Amino acid sequence: MFVKICGITRADDAEAAVEAGAGAIGFVFWPESARFIDPYRARAIASTLPPFVTAVGVFVNQPLQHVNAVARLVRLGAVQLHGDETRDYAAAVSSPVIKAVPFAPAEDVRVGAWPASTTLLLDAHDPVKRGGTGRTIDWTGAAAVAAQRRILLAGGLTPDNVREAVAQVRPFGIDVSSGVERTPGVKDHPRMRALFEALSAMTAGRERLRSSARL
C-alpha cells in the first residue's frame, strides 16, 4: 500500500514518517494553508529523504512558472494540484502530476474529465481549506472509481478507520494529513506509527487467508 504523509513542516516529522513506512512526503506550498512551508525549508528536508521516498509538492491555483520553479528547487518527484487547474495546465507541469478532485457521487463528471494516465486524489470538498479537513468522503463512490483507475484516497483517514477505508475502496494508495497530527503541520508520531501498524495488520490478515486457501 502506497502511503503519502502530507503537510510536513518539520524535519523530525518527515524522519518519523519515513521510519514508519511512508512512500511519499507532502509539502504544501500554498500560502493560505495552515500547513504552508517555505520552499527552501522544504528543500532542506527533502534532501534528507532516502531515494525510495518521493517528495510531493501541493499547489492551489498558483502560476505555472512558480510551480515548475519550486519543483526544480525542491527536486520534487511529483506535483499535486489541489485547485481548479485544467488539463492543459497539468500537461505543462514539469513533474508527474497528481490531481486532487473534491469528491462526491455527483462529482463523477470531474473524475471523468481527467485521462486515465493522471493519478487522481479523491478528497472531501472544501473550497476554502482545499484539503486537510478531517472529513471522510463517500467510500462507496470512491470504490467505483478505484475499480476503473488508479487513485489515492484522502479525506479524514486515521489509524481508527484506515483499515475499513482501504478494505472498502481498494485504492492504489492513501494520503493522510490531519488524521496523524497534533496541530496543523505538527505530526503525532505515535498516531503515524499506529496508522502503519493498522495497515500492516490488514496485510498480514490477507496473507493468512491466502495461505489457508492454499492448504
Summary of the structure (lengths in Angstrom):
residues: 215
radius of gyration: 16.7
end to end distance: 26.1
largest distance: 58.0
contacts: 710
relative contact order: 0.16
helix: 40%
strand: 20%
